[in-house]
Amino acid sequence: MILTGLALVLLALLGAPLFSIIAASAMLGFQRSEIDLSVVAIEFYRIAEMPVLLAIPLFTFAGYLLSESGAPRRLVRLTRALLGWMPGGLALVSLVACALFTAFTGASGVTIVALGALLYPALTRAGYQENFSLGLVTTSGSLGLLFAPALPLILYAVIAQQLGIGGGITVDAMFLAGILPGLLMLLLLSGWSLWSSRGLPLAPFSGDEALAALRESVWEIPLPLVVLGGIYSGYFAISEAAAVTALYVLVVEVGILREIPLRQLPRVMREAMVLVGGILIILGVSLASTNYLIDAEVPSRLFDWIRGLVSDRLTFLMLLNLFLLVLGTMLDIFSALVLMVPLLLPVATGYGIDPVHLGIIFLANMQIGYFTPPVGMNLFIASYRFDKPVMQLYRATLPWFLILLAAVLIITYWPELSLALVDRG
């Protein structure tokens, strides 16, 4: 068994697809336990029956359409017209625009590529220092992962529901739980931006420009209001909100604004569904692997082992933060969710940590793991996008990393920040 495990680790290091490694480990485990391997196929059938899972491909498709259209440019123009007159206004524009865009696309790397070309030159031309501008664009790309309808929030709820721990975690609960922690991160980074940009000349507010930007963005402005308002008012279920979003974006960008030609639509669909297919395959085999782990009592054994080393909840949370930061530098957020949540959730609940709170801790850590040296993925994306040495990106992102690390500690040790808006009754 040890040799088999080492062989699977070696295959992973050599670049074998993640889903094949997870599937192989699950199938070997079931075979040793003399359980029919059809249980793996049954897991795929189970996730196909979940109505909430429809939200993942629909929101992904909508996000890809937005990134291919002129929506990023219009979003930047609108926020700049409304906020650019404030001290540090352009920096605030960048933070808000990146957070909103990442919330809908679910991919921080896409935000850096799509908005970076607009924001980085604008920041440097406005007098912001080069390293400040690089650090802002690189780090703010992942800010939206705590705001609805970001895919990681949905995926965490789906995995937690399958585990049946914590009284049924809903997507709505995760959406609500991410609001205040996400705003905390935005506020702290906004404060740093205001301090760093003191002394820069202010751009006067222009009513004509604001009105023109509002007119240009007239089709995008209702989108978050319709989606979030429909979900939180109870008018839409999550899957229905995703369908409305995808249909709305499709009609606007392809039919009304015609920014995406019909001949390009199959390519956008294909790229979006390749991502979705990867997520669903990994999710299916991971749930099968999770069932084996539960049958083999691995989570309870892991909890007993950790309990013998760590006696109190606060120390466990500190070690959890360190582990998740390292994990965020090595795995994309979707792989990390499906691999680690089934192991961490039973252990965390054993320490009295609310499953919804754990989800926000997990995503907040993964959010900054994207640009944690030395191998955070967004550091290399930004280095390539802006043609800058990665060492310069390390220095540029350090202040932003420390601020967000402080925010993660507040989120971790102040559970009510995540749970205040959530009805757990």
C-alpha positions, 0 to 999 in steps of 0.5 A: 500500500505504501508503494502504491501511495508513493507511485501515485505521488510520483505520477502527480509530480510528473504531471499526471492529471489530478483527477486520474490520481484521485480516481486511482487512489479511490478505486484502489481503496475500494478494491482493497475493501472489496467494495464494487467500483460502481460506487465511483460512477454512482458519485457522478450520478449523485452530483448530476442530480444536484440542482445547485450544480447547474449554477457552476457552468452557467455562471462560468459561461456568463463570466467568460462572455463578460471577459471577452466583451467590452465590459471590463473597459466599461466597468473601469470607466464607470468606477473611475468616473464615480470615484476617481475624484477622491484621494486615491480614487483611481486605486479605489477604482482598481480595487472595486473593479477587480473585486466585481470582475473576479466575483463573476468570473471566479478566476483571479488570473483572468482578472489580472489579464483582462483588467491589468491592461487597463488599470496598470498604465492608468495608475502609472500615468496618474502618478502612482509608483510602479511597485504600488501599481504592480502590487495593487493589480496583482493582489486585487485580482483575487479579492472577489472570491468572497463575493457572490456569485464566485464559483468557490463559494458555490463549490464549497457549499456543494462539497460540504452538503455531500459530507452532511456535516454542520446541519446543511450548508447552503450556497445562500449561507456562503454568499452571505458569509463572504460579504463582511470579510470581503468588505473588510479586505477591501476597506483595509486595502483602500486605507493603504491606497489612500495613505500611499497616494497622499500628495497626488493631484486629484482629478476633478469630478466631471458630471458629463463623464459620469453621465456618459459612463453610466449611459455606456454601462447601462446594460451591465449596471443591473446585472449584480442588482438582479442576480444578488437581489433575486437570490437574497430576496428569495425570488430566484434559487441559485440555479435560476439566478445563474440561468438568468445571468447567463441569458442576460449576458448572452443577449446583451453582449451578443445580441444587443451590443454585438461585441462578441460575434456569433462565430466566436460564441462556440469558442467562448463556450468551449473554453468555459466548458473545458474549465467546468468539465475539469471542475466536475470531473475532479469533484466527482472522483473526489466525492468518491474518494471522500466516501472511501475516506469516511468508510475507512474512518480517516477523518476521525483518525486524523482528528484524534492524531491532531487532537493529540498534538494540538489541544486548543482551538486557537492553536489549531486555527493558527496551524490551519492558516499556515497550511492553507497559505502554503496550499494556496501557492501549490494548488488552484482553488478548485482542486484545493477545495475538492481535495482538502475540505472533506479532510479538514471539515470533520476535524475543524468541527471537532474543534467547534469551528462553524462549517460556514466560518471554516469555508470563509477561512479556507477561501480567504487564505487561498485568496492570498495564497495566489500571490504568496512567495515564492510560487504564488500563481498570480505572481507569475501571471502578473510577471508575464502580463506586465513583463516585469521580473518576478522578484520585483513582483515579490517586493511590490506585493509584500505590503498588500500581502501583510495587510491581507494576512492581518485581515485573514487573522481577523476573519479567523479569530472573529467568527461573528464577522462571517456569521453575522448575516447568516441565519443558522437557525 
